[in-house]
């Protein structure tokens, strides 16, 4: 199968590319390397150094790659940055995604796999939240992702391109940027390993649903099959973990004794997130395998090997 991965030099996308190559697919990567890392790109994948907001260049990449499936992981991923610069978030996440959709339709792509986010949900009226939970994003990032979900459904109805939409929990794992604005496990790991004092925003009681990147990859490779098309799925563990619990787990795994610094909660951040992924488990024959602590150990191992 011919698969094109946008953002394939980035954290999640590069792991997906590795798995697809290993499975024998013909894999192309669209990434302008503004956020991604060339070193992450599998040597058996073809790189198109293209920005998704350059539609003519994107068209040429699609024309050459002729993808059966598009895994669209190019994105602006920071909730915080989306609140400070909503125009940039919309340009990348909405306009860029429309460019990808247009190219996919024009060049006969059969299926698009789109990573959305738990940030599309309203404040929880029950936990865990399933896919029918009310939607009312509290951040620009959540609004932009929900907008693209709706565009994808429209393109399915209008043009027949099939889709799977995945609402990820908080993904963590090797290759996540320890200097970025997103990915608290990577950020804490980098700070502990450099002997710095990590910051917890709020009182440490906010909870998130963490999932290791290899479990995300397994969901994405399962999505290549036609089973369960044109549906939306939560992809998460279903376990709420507090900010302080994450701090404590990363501190223990990194053998540090540093105490946290506390700062005010940042705009756009939800108080509690826990997702019900039973729909994905039933439809895609997928379930998460890697525990939080085992995943943290892999992050620390990777950090030590690369720094």
NUTOR-898413 format. One line per 5 residues: their letters; for each residue x, y, z of C-alpha. Coordinates in nm, 2 decimals. Example, Ala and Ser with C-alpha at 12.3 -4.5 7.8 and 13.67 -1.06 7.14 Angstrom:
BEGIN
as) 1.23/-0.45/0.78 | 1.37/-0.11/0.71 $
% end
This chain:
BEGIN
xxxxx) 0.00/0.00/0.00 | 0.12/0.36/-0.07 | 0.10/0.57/0.24 | 0.18/0.94/0.27 | 0.25/1.07/0.62 $
xxxxx) 0.24/1.44/0.67 | 0.46/1.55/0.97 | 0.65/1.22/0.92 | 0.97/1.37/1.06 | 0.80/1.47/1.38 $
xxxxx) 0.74/1.28/1.71 | 0.43/1.07/1.63 | 0.46/1.07/1.26 | 0.82/0.93/1.25 | 0.72/0.64/1.47 $
xxxxx) 0.43/0.56/1.23 | 0.66/0.58/0.93 | 0.90/0.33/1.09 | 0.61/0.08/1.15 | 0.47/0.13/0.80 $
xxxxx) 0.81/0.07/0.64 | 0.87/-0.24/0.86 | 0.53/-0.37/0.73 | 0.64/-0.34/0.37 | 0.44/-0.03/0.27 $
xxxxx) 0.57/0.23/0.02 | 0.59/0.53/0.25 | 0.63/0.90/0.16 | 0.68/1.18/0.41 | 0.57/1.54/0.37 $
xxxxx) 0.75/1.76/0.62 | 0.93/2.09/0.59 | 1.14/2.01/0.89 | 1.04/2.33/1.07 | 0.94/2.12/1.37 $
xxxxx) 1.04/1.77/1.27 | 1.39/1.63/1.27 | 1.56/1.49/0.96 | 1.73/1.23/1.18 | 1.39/1.09/1.27 $
xxxxx) 1.31/1.00/0.90 | 1.34/0.63/0.81 | 1.59/0.59/0.53 | 1.35/0.37/0.34 | 1.08/0.64/0.33 $
xxxxx) 1.08/0.91/0.06 | 1.10/1.27/0.19 | 0.92/1.56/0.03 | 1.05/1.87/0.19 | 0.72/2.05/0.16 $
xxxxx) 0.51/2.28/0.38 | 0.14/2.19/0.38 | 0.06/2.56/0.34 | 0.22/2.56/0.00 | -0.05/2.40/-0.21 $
xxxxx) 0.14/2.38/-0.54 | 0.43/2.20/-0.38 | 0.19/1.98/-0.19 | 0.01/1.89/-0.52 | 0.34/1.78/-0.67 $
xxxxx) 0.42/1.56/-0.38 | 0.08/1.39/-0.40 | 0.12/1.36/-0.78 | 0.45/1.17/-0.73 | 0.36/0.97/-0.43 $
xxxxx) 0.01/0.87/-0.54 | -0.09/0.77/-0.19 | -0.37/0.52/-0.12 | -0.38/0.64/0.24 | -0.28/0.97/0.40 $
xxxxx) -0.19/0.98/0.76 | -0.21/1.36/0.84 | 0.01/1.43/1.14 | 0.15/1.77/1.04 | 0.01/2.02/1.29 $
xxxxx) 0.06/2.30/1.54 | 0.03/2.09/1.86 | 0.07/2.34/2.15 | -0.25/2.44/2.34 | -0.06/2.73/2.50 $
xxxxx) 0.07/2.86/2.17 | -0.27/2.83/2.01 | -0.40/3.08/2.27 | -0.12/3.32/2.21 | -0.11/3.30/1.83 $
xxxxx) -0.45/3.17/1.71 | -0.39/3.29/1.36 | -0.09/3.07/1.32 | -0.27/2.77/1.47 | -0.56/2.82/1.23 $
xxxxx) -0.32/2.86/0.93 | -0.14/2.53/1.00 | -0.42/2.32/1.15 | -0.72/2.43/0.94 | -0.59/2.58/0.62 $
xxxxx) -0.30/2.33/0.60 | -0.54/2.04/0.65 | -0.78/2.17/0.38 | -0.48/2.18/0.14 | -0.41/1.82/0.23 $
xxxxx) -0.78/1.72/0.18 | -0.79/1.90/-0.15 | -0.48/1.72/-0.28 | -0.60/1.39/-0.15 | -0.93/1.42/-0.33 $
xxxxx) -0.77/1.54/-0.65 | -0.52/1.25/-0.66 | -0.76/0.97/-0.57 | -0.65/0.89/-0.22 | -0.89/0.63/-0.07 $
xxxxx) -0.86/0.70/0.30 | -0.74/0.97/0.54 | -0.64/0.91/0.90 | -0.66/1.22/1.11 | -0.53/1.26/1.46 $
xxxxx) -0.76/1.49/1.66 | -0.75/1.54/2.03 | -0.93/1.51/2.36 | -0.93/1.89/2.36 | -1.24/1.89/2.14 $
xxxxx) -1.45/1.78/2.44 | -1.64/2.01/2.67 | -1.58/2.01/3.05 | -1.66/1.65/3.14 | -2.01/1.58/3.26 $
xxxxx) -1.89/1.22/3.31 | -1.56/1.04/3.31 | -1.43/0.86/3.12 | -1.56/1.05/2.81 | -1.67/0.85/2.52 $
xxxxx) -1.71/0.97/2.16 | -2.07/1.09/2.22 | -1.97/1.33/2.50 | -2.06/1.69/2.43 | -1.81/1.89/2.23 $
xxxxx) -1.71/2.24/2.33 | -1.34/2.31/2.31 | -1.18/2.54/2.56 | -0.87/2.63/2.35 | -0.80/2.75/2.00 $
xxxxx) -0.62/2.42/1.94 | -0.93/2.22/2.02 | -1.15/2.44/1.80 | -0.91/2.40/1.50 | -0.90/2.02/1.54 $
xxxxx) -1.28/2.00/1.57 | -1.31/2.22/1.26 | -1.09/1.97/1.06 | -1.29/1.68/1.19 | -1.60/1.84/1.04 $
xxxxx) -1.43/1.92/0.71 | -1.32/1.56/0.69 | -1.68/1.43/0.74 | -1.80/1.68/0.48 | -1.53/1.56/0.23 $
xxxxx) -1.64/1.20/0.30 | -2.00/1.29/0.22 | -1.92/1.50/-0.08 | -1.63/1.32/-0.25 | -1.63/0.97/-0.10 $
xxxxx) -1.29/0.97/0.06 | -1.30/0.74/0.36 | -1.17/0.84/0.70 | -1.08/0.75/1.05 | -1.06/1.02/1.31 $
xxxxx) -0.86/0.95/1.63 | -0.90/1.16/1.94 | -0.57/1.10/2.11 | -0.50/1.12/2.48 | -0.17/1.28/2.59 $
xxxxx) 0.08/1.10/2.38 | 0.44/1.06/2.51 | 0.75/0.87/2.41 | 1.10/0.88/2.26 | 1.16/1.17/2.01 $
xxxxx) 0.92/1.41/2.18 | 1.08/1.75/2.20 | 1.20/1.81/2.56 | 1.23/2.18/2.49 | 0.88/2.22/2.34 $
xxxxx) 0.55/2.35/2.48 | 0.37/2.02/2.45 | 0.46/1.69/2.61 | 0.50/1.71/2.99 | 0.68/1.38/3.01 $
xxxxx) 0.95/1.49/2.77 | 0.97/1.83/2.93 | 1.01/1.69/3.28 | 1.26/1.43/3.16 | 1.48/1.70/3.00 $
xxxxx) 1.46/1.92/3.31 | 1.54/1.64/3.55 | 1.83/1.52/3.34 | 1.97/1.87/3.32 | 1.93/1.92/3.70 $
xxxxx) 1.66/2.19/3.65 | 1.35/2.25/3.86 | 1.03/2.15/3.66 | 0.72/2.37/3.68 | 0.37/2.24/3.76 $
xxxxx) 0.10/2.47/3.64 | -0.17/2.48/3.90 | -0.18/2.28/4.22 | -0.08/1.95/4.05 | -0.43/1.81/4.06 $
xxxxx) -0.51/1.84/3.69 | -0.55/1.50/3.53 | -0.47/1.37/3.18 | -0.50/1.04/3.01 | -0.15/0.94/2.90 $
xxxxx) -0.07/0.69/2.62 | 0.27/0.57/2.49 | 0.35/0.65/2.13 | 0.39/0.28/2.03 | 0.03/0.22/2.13 $
xxxxx) -0.07/0.52/1.90 | 0.13/0.36/1.62 | -0.06/0.03/1.67 | -0.39/0.21/1.63 | -0.27/0.38/1.32 $
xxxxx) -0.15/0.07/1.15 | -0.48/-0.10/1.24 | -0.65/0.19/1.07 | -0.51/0.10/0.73 | -0.78/-0.17/0.71 $
xxxxx) -1.12/-0.08/0.58 | -1.28/-0.21/0.90 | -1.44/0.07/1.10 | -1.41/0.34/0.84 | -1.59/0.68/0.86 $
xxxxx) -1.59/0.67/1.24 | -1.43/0.87/1.52 | -1.24/0.69/1.80 | -1.08/0.78/2.13 | -0.73/0.64/2.15 $
xxxxx) -0.61/0.64/2.52 | -0.56/0.43/2.82 | -0.87/0.54/3.01 | -0.67/0.62/3.33 | -0.65/0.97/3.47 $
xxxxx) -0.31/1.07/3.60 | -0.25/1.39/3.79 | 0.03/1.64/3.70 | 0.20/1.57/4.04 | 0.18/1.19/3.98 $
xxxxx) 0.35/1.24/3.64 | 0.61/1.46/3.81 | 0.67/1.20/4.08 | 0.69/0.91/3.83 | 0.94/1.09/3.60 $
xxxxx) 1.14/1.20/3.90 | 1.16/0.85/4.04 | 1.25/0.70/3.70 | 1.53/0.96/3.64 | 1.66/0.91/4.00 $
xxxxx) 1.62/1.28/4.08 | 1.53/1.45/4.41 | 1.44/1.79/4.27 | 1.12/1.95/4.41 | 0.87/2.12/4.17 $
xxxxx) 0.81/2.48/4.12 | 0.44/2.59/4.10 | 0.29/2.85/3.87 | -0.06/2.96/3.78 | -0.27/2.74/3.54 $
xxxxx) -0.23/2.84/3.18 | -0.52/2.96/2.96 | -0.70/2.69/2.76 | -0.60/2.39/2.98 | -0.87/2.15/3.08 $
xxxxx) -0.90/2.04/3.44 | -0.96/1.67/3.39 | -0.93/1.44/3.09 | -1.00/1.07/3.08 | -1.12/0.89/2.77 $
xxxxx) -1.32/0.57/2.70 | -1.15/0.39/2.41 | -1.37/0.08/2.42 | -1.51/0.17/2.07 | -1.16/0.15/1.92 $
xxxxx) -1.08/-0.16/2.10 | -1.39/-0.34/1.96 | -1.38/-0.20/1.60 | -1.00/-0.20/1.54 | -0.90/-0.50/1.75 $
xxxxx) -0.66/-0.26/1.93 | -0.58/-0.20/2.29 | -0.30/-0.02/2.47 | -0.01/-0.23/2.59 | 0.26/-0.01/2.74 $
xxxxx) 0.22/0.11/3.10 | 0.29/0.47/3.20 | 0.60/0.38/3.40 | 0.74/0.15/3.14 | 0.69/0.42/2.88 $
xxxxx) 0.86/0.68/3.10 | 1.16/0.44/3.14 | 1.19/0.42/2.76 | 1.17/0.80/2.73 | 1.46/0.84/2.98 $
xxxxx) 1.66/0.57/2.81 | 1.62/0.75/2.47 | 1.72/1.08/2.63 | 2.04/0.94/2.77 | 2.13/0.78/2.44 $
xx) 2.08/1.10/2.24 | 2.21/1.37/2.48 $
% end
